[in-house]
Amino acid sequence: MSDSDDDDIPRLSSHTLAALQEFYAEQKQQSDAGRDDKYNIGIIEENWLSQFWYSQETALRLAKEAIAAAGEGGRIACVSAPSVYQKLRALHREDFSVYIFEYDKRFAIYGEEFIFYDYNNPLDLPEKIAAHSFDIVIADPPYLSKECLRKTSETIKYLTQGKILLCTGAVMEEEAAKLLGVKMCKFIPKHTRTLGNEFRCYVNYDSGLDHEI
């Protein structure tokens, strides 16, 4: 190649090259952080047909509510509510145990805390999950239908020692009260994307979700 050919090759200024290297370094750092933090909400993408992740603020509020309700050394079941499970584990606290009950097997990355769950078979659970062995159950039925809520309610009543935190549409208020004895809270949960139906939380105990932070 001649010297004239070298002159035709475009060259970046030192300032532009430094900026480009900084950009790639930031991208790599973000990518590495995503791989390391498996409890980050959104690391597993939503399936818009049945899955909608809570916002970071809502997931944190529900996680703190679950910890308070379960008490020290308590056991928490997250039924079709993976973003609450993720936030619970992201808090890096070891003073409670938590399981995630999910149909989506991508959440099997959470090892022994993952329990495969199909609401169509509400009591088809492994032997290690004993009846009434959880201090609180947080549930978010994947579909807004009476059938789905009814079947999920069977699971909830099997798992809980008493306390229930249900997240579902406002239109399910009457059905939820009938099936689980829960009442609507003042706290209004938010998602990472806008839903077509009003979404609310329901409990059957004296909850912090009925008080302002």
FITOR-280333 format. One line per field, with one value per residue: x, z, y of N, C-alpha, C in turn; residue number from 1; residue in one letter; chain. Coordinates in Angstrom, 1 decimal. Example, Ala and Ser with C-alpha at 12.3 -4.5 7.8 and 13.67 -1.06 7.14 Angstrom:
n.px [13.2  12.8]
n.pz [7.8  7.1]
n.py [-5.7  -2.2]
ca.px [12.3  13.7]
ca.pz [7.8  7.1]
ca.py [-4.5  -1.1]
c.px [13.2  12.9]
c.pz [7.8  7.9]
c.py [-3.3  0.0]
resi [1  2]
resn [a  s]
chain [A  A]
END
This chain:
n.px [0.9  0.6  1.9  0.1  -2.3  -2.6  -3.2  -5.8  -7.3  -9.8  -9.4  -9.8  -10.2  -8.2  -9.8  -12.4  -11.9  -11.3  -13.7  -15.3  -14.1  -14.7  -17.5  -17.8  -16.7  -18.5  -20.8  -20.0  -19.6  -22.3  -23.4  -22.0  -22.9  -25.6  -25.5  -24.4  -26.3  -28.8  -31.2  -32.3  -35.1  -36.7  -34.6  -35.4  -37.4  -40.8  -43.6  -46.0  -48.5  -49.3  -47.8  -46.7  -44.4  -43.9  -43.2  -40.1  -40.4  -42.9  -42.5  -40.6  -42.0  -44.0  -42.4  -41.2  -43.5  -44.3  -42.1  -42.5  -45.0  -44.5  -42.6  -39.8  -37.6  -39.5  -41.6  -42.1  -44.3  -44.3  -46.5  -46.9  -45.8  -43.2  -41.5  -41.7  -40.5  -37.9  -37.2  -37.3  -35.1  -33.1  -32.7  -30.9  -31.3  -31.1  -32.9  -35.3  -37.2  -37.9  -40.0  -40.5  -43.3  -44.0  -45.1  -43.5  -40.6  -38.2  -37.5  -36.4  -33.7  -33.4  -32.9  -33.4  -35.3  -37.2  -40.4  -42.2  -45.2  -48.6  -51.5  -53.8  -53.6  -54.0  -53.1  -51.0  -48.2  -44.8  -43.6  -42.1  -43.3  -45.2  -48.6  -50.0  -47.6  -46.5  -45.9  -46.9  -48.6  -48.0  -49.8  -50.4  -52.5  -52.2  -54.0  -56.9  -59.5  -62.4  -62.2  -59.4  -58.7  -60.2  -59.0  -56.3  -56.8  -57.2  -54.6  -53.4  -54.8  -54.0  -51.3  -50.9  -50.5  -52.3  -52.1  -52.7  -51.8  -53.0  -52.8  -54.4  -56.8  -59.0  -61.6  -62.0  -62.7  -65.1  -65.2  -62.8  -63.1  -65.1  -63.9  -61.5  -61.6  -60.5  -59.7  -59.8  -56.8  -55.5  -53.1  -51.9  -50.7  -48.0  -46.9  -44.3  -45.1  -48.0  -51.1  -54.2  -56.3  -57.5  -55.5  -55.1  -54.3  -55.0  -55.8  -56.0  -55.5  -54.3  -52.7  -49.7  -50.1  -52.3  -51.7  -50.1  -46.8]
n.pz [0.0  -0.8  0.4  -0.3  -0.2  2.5  3.3  2.6  4.4  6.8  9.9  13.4  15.7  18.6  20.8  20.0  19.8  22.4  23.6  22.4  23.3  26.0  25.9  25.0  27.2  29.2  28.3  28.4  31.2  32.1  30.9  32.2  34.8  34.5  34.0  36.4  38.4  39.0  40.2  39.4  38.5  35.4  34.2  33.2  30.5  30.1  29.3  27.3  27.2  29.6  31.6  33.6  34.9  38.1  38.9  40.1  42.5  43.4  43.7  45.7  47.8  48.2  48.8  51.2  52.8  52.8  54.3  56.7  57.4  57.6  59.6  61.8  60.7  59.1  56.6  53.1  50.4  47.0  44.6  41.3  41.2  40.4  40.3  42.9  44.4  43.3  44.2  46.9  47.3  46.2  48.3  49.9  52.4  55.0  56.9  56.5  54.6  51.2  48.5  45.0  43.1  40.0  36.6  34.4  33.3  33.0  35.3  36.8  37.2  39.8  41.3  44.0  45.2  43.4  42.4  40.2  38.9  38.0  37.6  36.8  37.9  40.9  43.4  42.8  43.9  45.0  47.5  49.5  50.0  52.4  53.7  54.7  55.5  55.2  56.2  55.0  51.9  48.8  46.0  42.5  40.2  36.9  34.9  34.3  35.3  36.6  36.9  36.9  39.2  41.1  41.0  41.7  44.2  45.6  45.8  47.3  49.8  50.6  51.0  52.9  56.3  57.2  56.5  53.6  50.6  48.0  44.5  42.0  39.4  39.8  39.2  40.2  42.8  44.4  43.9  44.9  47.6  48.3  47.8  49.3  51.5  51.5  51.5  49.7  49.4  50.2  49.0  45.7  43.3  40.8  37.5  35.2  32.7  31.2  32.2  30.8  32.5  35.7  38.5  41.7  45.2  47.7  51.0  54.0  56.5  59.1  57.4  56.3  53.8  53.9  54.9  54.7  53.5]
n.py [-1.2  2.2  5.4  7.3  5.9  5.4  8.0  8.3  6.9  7.4  9.1  9.1  11.8  12.5  13.2  12.3  9.6  9.0  9.5  7.5  5.2  5.5  5.2  2.6  1.3  1.9  0.6  -2.1  -2.3  -2.0  -4.2  -6.3  -5.9  -6.5  -9.2  -10.1  -9.3  -11.1  -10.7  -8.4  -6.5  -7.0  -8.3  -10.6  -10.7  -9.4  -11.4  -10.2  -11.2  -12.3  -11.4  -8.7  -6.5  -5.1  -1.6  -0.4  1.0  0.1  -2.6  -2.6  -1.5  -3.4  -5.6  -4.8  -4.6  -7.3  -8.4  -7.1  -8.2  -10.9  -11.2  -11.6  -14.1  -15.2  -16.8  -16.4  -16.5  -16.1  -15.9  -16.2  -13.7  -12.5  -10.2  -9.1  -11.1  -10.9  -8.4  -8.8  -10.5  -9.0  -7.2  -8.4  -9.7  -12.0  -12.9  -14.0  -16.5  -17.2  -18.1  -18.6  -19.1  -20.1  -20.3  -19.8  -21.1  -19.8  -18.6  -20.5  -20.1  -19.3  -21.4  -23.6  -22.2  -21.7  -22.8  -24.7  -23.8  -24.1  -22.6  -23.9  -26.3  -26.2  -27.3  -28.9  -29.4  -29.6  -32.1  -30.9  -28.5  -27.7  -27.7  -24.7  -23.3  -20.9  -17.6  -15.3  -14.9  -13.6  -12.9  -12.7  -13.2  -14.5  -14.0  -11.9  -13.0  -14.6  -17.4  -17.9  -16.4  -17.9  -20.4  -19.8  -18.9  -21.2  -22.3  -20.2  -20.4  -22.9  -22.5  -20.4  -19.4  -17.6  -14.8  -12.8  -11.2  -9.9  -9.1  -7.6  -6.9  -4.0  -4.6  -7.1  -6.9  -7.6  -10.4  -11.3  -10.6  -12.4  -14.9  -14.9  -13.3  -10.7  -7.2  -4.1  -2.1  1.2  1.9  2.2  0.1  0.3  -0.3  -1.3  -0.6  0.9  -0.3  -1.7  -2.0  -0.9  -1.4  -3.0  -3.5  -6.0  -7.1  -9.2  -8.5  -6.2  -3.8  -2.1  -1.0  0.4  2.8  6.0  6.5]
ca.px [0.0  1.4  1.6  -1.2  -3.5  -2.8  -3.8  -7.2  -8.1  -10.3  -8.8  -10.6  -9.4  -7.9  -11.0  -13.4  -11.4  -11.4  -15.2  -15.7  -13.6  -15.5  -18.8  -17.8  -16.4  -19.8  -21.7  -19.5  -19.9  -23.7  -23.7  -21.5  -23.8  -26.8  -25.2  -24.1  -27.4  -29.8  -32.4  -32.8  -36.4  -36.5  -33.5  -36.2  -38.4  -42.2  -44.4  -47.1  -49.8  -49.7  -46.8  -46.4  -43.6  -44.1  -42.2  -39.1  -41.0  -44.0  -41.9  -39.9  -43.1  -44.6  -41.4  -41.1  -44.8  -44.2  -41.2  -43.1  -46.1  -44.0  -41.9  -38.4  -37.5  -40.7  -41.6  -42.9  -44.5  -44.6  -47.3  -47.0  -45.4  -41.7  -40.8  -41.7  -39.5  -36.6  -36.9  -37.0  -33.8  -32.2  -32.5  -29.8  -31.5  -31.2  -33.7  -36.5  -37.1  -38.9  -40.1  -41.2  -44.2  -44.1  -45.2  -42.4  -39.4  -37.0  -37.2  -35.6  -32.4  -33.3  -32.6  -34.3  -36.4  -38.2  -41.3  -43.0  -46.6  -49.6  -52.7  -54.8  -53.5  -53.6  -52.5  -50.0  -47.0  -43.9  -43.8  -41.4  -44.1  -46.2  -49.7  -50.0  -46.3  -46.0  -46.5  -47.7  -48.6  -48.3  -50.2  -50.8  -53.0  -51.7  -55.1  -57.9  -60.7  -62.9  -61.7  -58.0  -58.6  -60.7  -58.0  -55.2  -57.2  -57.0  -53.2  -53.2  -55.4  -53.2  -50.0  -50.8  -51.0  -53.4  -52.0  -52.8  -51.6  -53.4  -52.7  -55.2  -57.6  -60.1  -62.9  -62.1  -62.8  -66.1  -64.8  -61.6  -63.6  -65.8  -63.0  -60.3  -61.9  -59.6  -60.3  -58.9  -56.0  -55.3  -51.9  -52.1  -49.5  -47.7  -46.1  -43.3  -45.8  -49.4  -52.1  -55.5  -57.3  -57.1  -54.9  -55.1  -53.9  -56.0  -55.2  -57.0  -54.9  -54.0  -51.6  -49.1  -50.5  -53.5  -51.2  -49.2  -45.4]
ca.pz [0.0  -0.9  1.4  -0.7  0.2  3.9  3.5  2.3  5.5  7.8  11.2  14.5  16.5  19.9  21.6  19.5  20.1  23.9  23.9  21.9  24.3  27.2  25.6  25.0  28.6  30.0  27.8  29.0  32.6  32.2  30.5  33.2  35.9  34.2  34.2  37.8  39.2  38.5  40.8  38.9  37.8  34.0  33.6  32.4  29.9  30.2  28.2  27.5  27.2  30.9  32.6  33.7  36.1  38.9  38.9  41.2  43.7  43.9  44.1  47.0  48.8  48.5  49.5  52.6  53.4  53.1  55.4  58.0  57.8  57.9  60.8  61.8  60.4  58.4  55.2  52.2  49.1  45.9  43.6  40.1  41.5  40.4  40.6  44.3  44.8  42.9  45.1  48.2  47.2  46.0  49.5  50.5  53.8  55.2  58.1  56.1  53.5  50.2  47.3  43.9  42.4  38.6  35.4  33.5  33.7  33.0  36.7  37.4  37.5  41.2  42.0  44.9  45.6  42.3  42.4  39.0  39.3  37.0  38.3  36.4  38.9  42.0  44.5  42.3  44.5  45.5  48.9  50.4  50.3  53.3  53.8  55.8  55.9  54.9  57.1  54.1  50.5  47.9  44.7  41.4  39.2  35.6  34.0  34.9  35.1  37.8  36.9  37.3  40.6  41.9  41.1  42.4  45.6  46.2  46.1  48.4  51.0  51.0  51.4  53.9  57.7  57.4  55.8  52.2  49.9  46.6  43.6  40.8  38.9  40.7  38.9  40.9  44.3  45.0  43.8  45.8  49.0  48.5  47.8  50.2  52.6  51.5  51.2  48.9  50.1  49.7  48.1  44.3  42.7  39.5  36.7  34.3  31.6  31.5  31.9  30.4  33.6  37.0  39.3  43.1  46.2  48.7  52.1  54.9  57.8  59.2  56.5  56.1  52.5  54.1  55.5  53.8  53.9]
ca.py [0.0  3.4  6.4  8.1  5.1  5.7  9.3  8.2  6.3  8.3  8.9  9.8  12.7  11.9  13.5  11.4  8.2  8.8  9.4  6.3  4.2  5.6  4.7  1.1  0.8  2.0  -0.4  -3.3  -2.3  -2.2  -5.6  -7.1  -5.7  -7.2  -10.6  -10.4  -9.1  -11.9  -10.3  -7.1  -6.5  -6.7  -9.1  -11.6  -9.9  -9.7  -11.9  -9.3  -11.9  -12.7  -10.9  -7.3  -6.4  -3.9  -0.6  -0.6  1.6  -0.7  -3.9  -2.4  -1.3  -4.7  -6.4  -4.3  -5.0  -8.8  -8.7  -6.7  -9.1  -12.2  -11.1  -12.2  -15.6  -15.6  -17.5  -15.6  -17.2  -15.2  -16.7  -15.4  -12.3  -12.6  -8.9  -9.0  -12.1  -10.4  -7.3  -9.3  -11.1  -7.9  -6.5  -9.1  -10.0  -13.5  -13.2  -14.6  -17.4  -16.8  -19.0  -18.0  -20.0  -19.5  -21.2  -19.5  -21.8  -19.0  -18.2  -21.6  -19.6  -19.0  -22.6  -24.4  -21.3  -21.7  -23.9  -24.7  -23.6  -23.9  -22.3  -24.8  -27.4  -25.3  -28.0  -29.8  -28.8  -30.6  -32.5  -30.0  -27.3  -28.2  -26.9  -23.6  -23.2  -19.6  -16.5  -14.5  -15.2  -12.5  -13.5  -11.8  -14.1  -14.1  -13.5  -11.2  -13.7  -15.3  -18.8  -17.8  -16.0  -19.0  -21.5  -19.3  -18.8  -22.6  -22.3  -19.2  -20.9  -24.0  -22.1  -19.4  -19.6  -16.7  -13.5  -12.8  -10.0  -10.2  -8.0  -7.9  -5.7  -3.4  -5.2  -8.3  -6.6  -8.4  -11.8  -11.5  -10.6  -13.6  -16.1  -14.8  -12.4  -9.6  -5.9  -3.2  -1.1  2.6  1.9  1.8  -0.4  0.7  -1.3  -0.7  -0.1  1.2  -1.4  -1.2  -2.1  -0.4  -2.5  -2.7  -4.5  -6.4  -7.8  -9.7  -8.2  -4.8  -3.7  -0.8  -0.5  1.3  4.0  6.7  6.4]
c.px [0.9  1.0  0.3  -2.4  -3.7  -3.5  -5.3  -8.0  -8.5  -9.8  -9.6  -9.6  -9.2  -9.1  -12.1  -13.1  -11.6  -12.9  -15.7  -15.3  -14.4  -16.9  -18.8  -17.5  -17.7  -20.7  -21.3  -19.8  -21.4  -24.1  -23.2  -22.4  -25.0  -26.6  -25.0  -25.4  -28.6  -31.2  -32.9  -34.1  -36.2  -35.4  -34.2  -37.3  -39.9  -42.7  -45.8  -48.4  -50.3  -48.8  -46.6  -45.6  -44.0  -42.9  -41.3  -39.7  -42.1  -43.4  -41.2  -41.0  -43.7  -43.7  -41.3  -42.4  -44.8  -43.3  -41.8  -44.2  -45.6  -43.3  -40.5  -38.4  -38.7  -40.5  -42.6  -43.0  -45.0  -45.2  -47.6  -46.7  -43.8  -41.0  -40.8  -40.6  -38.1  -36.2  -36.6  -35.5  -32.7  -31.8  -31.3  -30.0  -31.7  -32.1  -35.1  -36.3  -38.2  -38.8  -40.9  -42.0  -44.5  -44.2  -44.0  -41.1  -38.1  -36.6  -36.6  -34.2  -32.3  -33.2  -33.7  -35.5  -37.5  -39.1  -42.2  -44.5  -47.5  -50.9  -53.9  -54.8  -53.0  -52.9  -51.5  -48.6  -46.1  -44.1  -43.2  -42.2  -45.3  -47.4  -49.6  -48.6  -45.7  -46.7  -47.3  -47.6  -48.9  -48.6  -50.7  -51.2  -52.7  -52.8  -56.2  -59.3  -61.1  -62.3  -60.2  -57.9  -59.1  -59.6  -56.7  -55.5  -57.0  -55.5  -52.9  -53.6  -54.6  -51.9  -49.9  -51.2  -52.1  -53.3  -52.0  -52.6  -51.9  -53.3  -53.4  -56.0  -58.7  -61.4  -63.1  -62.4  -63.9  -65.8  -63.7  -62.1  -64.3  -64.9  -62.0  -60.5  -61.0  -60.3  -59.3  -58.1  -56.0  -54.2  -52.3  -50.8  -49.3  -46.8  -45.1  -43.9  -47.3  -50.3  -53.4  -56.6  -56.7  -56.6  -54.8  -54.5  -55.0  -55.3  -56.4  -56.4  -54.7  -52.7  -51.0  -49.5  -51.7  -53.0  -50.2  -47.8  -44.9]
c.pz [0.0  0.2  1.0  -0.2  1.7  4.2  3.3  3.4  6.5  9.2  12.2  15.3  17.9  20.9  21.3  19.9  21.6  24.3  23.5  22.8  25.6  27.1  25.7  26.4  29.4  29.6  28.4  30.5  32.9  31.9  31.6  34.5  35.7  34.4  35.7  38.7  38.7  39.1  40.4  38.1  36.3  33.3  32.8  31.8  30.1  29.0  28.3  27.5  28.6  32.0  32.5  35.0  36.8  38.7  40.1  42.5  44.3  44.4  45.5  48.1  49.2  49.2  50.9  53.4  53.7  54.2  56.7  58.4  58.2  59.2  60.7  61.6  59.6  57.1  54.3  50.9  48.1  44.7  42.4  40.3  41.5  40.7  42.1  44.9  44.5  43.8  46.5  48.3  47.0  47.2  50.3  52.0  53.9  56.4  57.7  54.9  52.5  49.0  46.2  43.1  41.0  37.6  34.4  34.0  33.6  34.4  37.4  37.7  39.0  42.0  42.8  45.4  44.5  42.4  41.1  39.5  38.1  37.7  37.9  37.2  40.2  43.2  44.1  42.7  45.0  47.0  49.9  50.8  51.1  53.4  55.0  56.3  55.7  55.7  56.3  52.7  49.7  46.5  43.7  40.2  37.8  34.7  34.9  34.6  36.5  38.0  37.4  38.8  41.5  42.1  41.9  43.9  46.3  46.7  47.3  49.7  51.5  51.6  52.7  55.3  58.0  56.6  54.3  51.7  48.4  45.7  42.3  40.4  39.9  40.4  39.6  42.4  44.9  45.0  44.8  47.3  49.3  48.6  49.0  51.4  52.7  51.1  50.5  49.7  49.5  48.7  46.7  43.6  41.2  38.8  35.8  33.0  32.0  31.2  31.5  31.5  34.9  37.9  40.8  43.9  47.2  49.8  53.1  56.4  57.9  58.5  56.5  54.7  52.7  54.8  54.6  54.4  54.5]
c.py [1.2  4.4  7.2  7.3  5.3  7.0  9.3  7.6  7.3  8.1  9.7  10.7  12.1  12.1  12.5  10.0  8.0  8.7  8.1  5.1  4.3  5.0  3.2  0.6  0.8  0.9  -1.8  -3.4  -2.6  -3.6  -6.5  -7.1  -6.5  -8.7  -11.0  -10.3  -9.8  -11.5  -9.0  -7.3  -6.2  -7.6  -10.2  -10.7  -10.4  -10.5  -11.2  -9.9  -12.2  -12.1  -9.4  -7.0  -5.1  -2.9  -0.9  -0.1  0.7  -2.0  -3.7  -2.2  -2.6  -5.7  -6.1  -4.7  -6.5  -9.1  -8.3  -7.7  -10.4  -12.3  -11.8  -13.7  -16.1  -16.2  -16.7  -16.4  -16.1  -16.0  -15.9  -13.9  -12.2  -11.3  -8.6  -9.9  -11.5  -9.2  -7.8  -9.8  -10.0  -7.1  -7.2  -9.3  -11.5  -13.9  -13.6  -15.6  -17.0  -17.8  -18.3  -19.2  -19.5  -20.6  -21.0  -20.1  -21.0  -18.6  -19.4  -21.2  -19.3  -20.3  -23.2  -23.5  -21.2  -23.0  -23.7  -24.7  -23.3  -23.7  -23.2  -26.1  -26.8  -26.0  -29.0  -29.1  -29.8  -30.9  -31.5  -28.8  -27.8  -27.2  -25.9  -23.4  -21.8  -18.5  -15.6  -15.0  -14.0  -13.2  -12.5  -12.8  -13.6  -13.6  -12.9  -11.9  -14.4  -16.7  -18.8  -17.4  -17.2  -20.1  -21.1  -19.2  -20.1  -22.7  -21.4  -19.8  -22.1  -23.6  -21.3  -19.9  -18.6  -15.4  -13.7  -11.4  -10.3  -8.9  -8.4  -6.7  -5.3  -4.1  -6.5  -8.1  -7.5  -9.9  -12.2  -11.5  -11.9  -14.9  -16.1  -14.0  -11.2  -8.3  -5.0  -2.3  0.2  2.6  1.4  1.4  0.2  -0.3  -0.5  -0.1  0.1  0.1  -0.8  -1.2  -1.5  -1.5  -2.1  -3.8  -4.8  -7.2  -8.3  -9.5  -6.7  -4.5  -2.3  -0.2  0.4  2.6  4.7  6.5  7.7]
resi [1  2  3  4  5  6  7  8  9  10  11  12  13  14  15  16  17  18  19  20  21  22  23  24  25  26  27  28  29  30  31  32  33  34  35  36  37  38  39  40  41  42  43  44  45  46  47  48  49  50  51  52  53  54  55  56  57  58  59  60  61  62  63  64  65  66  67  68  69  70  71  72  73  74  75  76  77  78  79  80  81  82  83  84  85  86  87  88  89  90  91  92  93  94  95  96  97  98  99  100  101  102  103  104  105  106  107  108  109  110  111  112  113  114  115  116  117  118  119  120  121  122  123  124  125  126  127  128  129  130  131  132  133  134  135  136  137  138  139  140  141  142  143  144  145  146  147  148  149  150  151  152  153  154  155  156  157  158  159  160  161  162  163  164  165  166  167  168  169  170  171  172  173  174  175  176  177  178  179  180  181  182  183  184  185  186  187  188  189  190  191  192  193  194  195  196  197  198  199  200  201  202  203  204  205  206  207  208  209  210  211  212  213]
resn [m  s  d  s  d  d  d  d  i  p  r  l  s  s  h  t  l  a  a  l  q  e  f  y  a  e  q  k  q  q  s  d  a  g  r  d  d  k  y  n  i  g  i  i  e  e  n  w  l  s  q  f  w  y  s  q  e  t  a  l  r  l  a  k  e  a  i  a  a  a  g  e  g  g  r  i  a  c  v  s  a  p  s  v  y  q  k  l  r  a  l  h  r  e  d  f  s  v  y  i  f  e  y  d  k  r  f  a  i  y  g  e  e  f  i  f  y  d  y  n  n  p  l  d  l  p  e  k  i  a  a  h  s  f  d  i  v  i  a  d  p  p  y  l  s  k  e  c  l  r  k  t  s  e  t  i  k  y  l  t  q  g  k  i  l  l  c  t  g  a  v  m  e  e  e  a  a  k  l  l  g  v  k  m  c  k  f  i  p  k  h  t  r  t  l  g  n  e  f  r  c  y  v  n  y  d  s  g  l  d  h  e  i]
chain [A  A  A  A  A  A  A  A  A  A  A  A  A  A  A  A  A  A  A  A  A  A  A  A  A  A  A  A  A  A  A  A  A  A  A  A  A  A  A  A  A  A  A  A  A  A  A  A  A  A  A  A  A  A  A  A  A  A  A  A  A  A  A  A  A  A  A  A  A  A  A  A  A  A  A  A  A  A  A  A  A  A  A  A  A  A  A  A  A  A  A  A  A  A  A  A  A  A  A  A  A  A  A  A  A  A  A  A  A  A  A  A  A  A  A  A  A  A  A  A  A  A  A  A  A  A  A  A  A  A  A  A  A  A  A  A  A  A  A  A  A  A  A  A  A  A  A  A  A  A  A  A  A  A  A  A  A  A  A  A  A  A  A  A  A  A  A  A  A  A  A  A  A  A  A  A  A  A  A  A  A  A  A  A  A  A  A  A  A  A  A  A  A  A  A  A  A  A  A  A  A  A  A  A  A  A  A  A  A  A  A  A  A]
END
